Amino acid sequence: MTTATAAPRTRSTTARPTTDRPTTDRARRPRRPSVEVRLSGDLDLSAAPGVADHVMALVDGGADVVLDVSAVAFVDCCGLSALERCLVLGGDRVRLSRTGDAVDDLARLVAGPASPLLRAAAGPGAA
């Protein structure tokens, strides 16, 4: 009786080039928690600071924030400014899922097409 032993198999791998740039492969990135914040009612001088503080605290805590402002009935310039500040300071960590007429109309009137709110509402790659 003879016994044959097989040599261990080795995997052939190709080396990947290394770069100093961070990887953009989503499968390799650790997932961050995502929190949806739904706003309703009035987003005005009295509510805006609290909303901005809450959103930025979530971002500072490591969460991605998705804002749904479709149920906002009234927004003034303070509310619009707070939303824009969250989008700008939050970078890719804060995005809009839905906007409503109140927010869209004021953003168009006050800031025009340059508004981060209108660009965010239009989605990535929009001009």
DRENDO-172179 format. One record per residue (C-alpha): residue in one letter; x, y, z. Coordinates in steps of 0.25 Angstrom, whole numbers, plus 5000, padded with zeros to 4 digits. Example, Ala and Ser with C-alpha at 12.3 -4.5 7.8 and 13.67 -1.06 7.14 Angstrom:
R:A:5049:4982:5031
R:S:5055:4996:5029
***
This chain:
R:M:5000:5000:5000
R:T:5005:5013:4996
R:T:5001:5027:5002
R:A:5002:5039:4993
R:T:5002:5053:4999
R:A:4999:5065:4991
R:A:5007:5077:4991
R:P:4999:5089:4997
R:R:4993:5097:4986
R:T:4997:5112:4986
R:R:4989:5123:4980
R:S:4994:5131:4969
R:T:4992:5146:4972
R:T:4995:5158:4964
R:A:5000:5170:4971
R:R:4992:5182:4971
R:P:4998:5195:4969
R:T:4998:5204:4982
R:T:4995:5218:4982
R:D:4995:5229:4992
R:R:4980:5232:4989
R:P:4969:5226:4997
R:T:4961:5215:4991
R:T:4948:5218:4985
R:D:4943:5204:4985
R:R:4931:5204:4994
R:A:4932:5189:4997
R:R:4945:5192:5005
R:R:4940:5204:5013
R:P:4934:5201:5026
R:R:4919:5205:5027
R:R:4915:5217:5035
R:P:4902:5217:5041
R:S:4891:5225:5033
R:V:4881:5233:5040
R:E:4869:5239:5033
R:V:4864:5252:5039
R:R:4850:5256:5034
R:L:4846:5270:5037
R:S:4832:5276:5037
R:G:4824:5288:5040
R:D:4832:5302:5040
R:L:4847:5303:5038
R:D:4849:5317:5043
R:L:4857:5326:5052
R:S:4853:5319:5064
R:A:4855:5304:5059
R:A:4867:5306:5050
R:P:4878:5306:5060
R:G:4873:5294:5067
R:V:4872:5286:5054
R:A:4886:5290:5049
R:D:4892:5286:5063
R:H:4885:5273:5063
R:V:4889:5269:5049
R:M:4904:5273:5051
R:A:4904:5266:5064
R:L:4900:5253:5057
R:V:4911:5255:5046
R:D:4921:5258:5057
R:G:4916:5245:5064
R:G:4920:5237:5051
R:A:4906:5236:5044
R:D:4902:5239:5030
R:V:4890:5248:5030
R:V:4879:5247:5020
R:L:4870:5259:5021
R:D:4855:5258:5017
R:V:4849:5272:5016
R:S:4837:5269:5008
R:A:4827:5272:5019
R:V:4833:5286:5023
R:A:4821:5295:5021
R:F:4828:5308:5023
R:V:4843:5312:5022
R:D:4850:5325:5024
R:C:4864:5330:5021
R:C:4869:5325:5034
R:G:4864:5311:5031
R:L:4869:5311:5017
R:S:4883:5315:5022
R:A:4883:5304:5033
R:L:4880:5294:5022
R:E:4890:5299:5013
R:R:4901:5300:5024
R:C:4898:5285:5028
R:L:4900:5281:5013
R:V:4913:5289:5012
R:L:4919:5286:5025
R:G:4914:5271:5025
R:G:4920:5269:5011
R:D:4917:5255:5006
R:R:4912:5251:5020
R:V:4899:5259:5018
R:R:4889:5258:5007
R:L:4875:5261:5003
R:S:4865:5250:5000
R:R:4853:5259:4997
R:T:4850:5273:4997
R:G:4837:5280:4996
R:D:4831:5292:4990
R:A:4834:5302:5001
R:V:4849:5299:5001
R:D:4850:5298:4986
R:D:4843:5311:4984
R:L:4851:5319:4994
R:A:4864:5313:4990
R:R:4861:5317:4975
R:L:4857:5331:4979
R:V:4868:5334:4989
R:A:4880:5326:4983
R:G:4877:5322:4969
R:P:4883:5310:4963
R:A:4896:5312:4971
R:S:4888:5307:4984
R:P:4894:5295:4990
R:L:4880:5291:4993
R:L:4876:5291:4978
R:R:4888:5284:4974
R:A:4886:5273:4985
R:A:4872:5271:4982
R:A:4875:5269:4967
R:G:4885:5258:4971
R:P:4899:5255:4968
R:G:4904:5259:4954
R:A:4894:5270:4952
R:A:4899:5283:4947
***
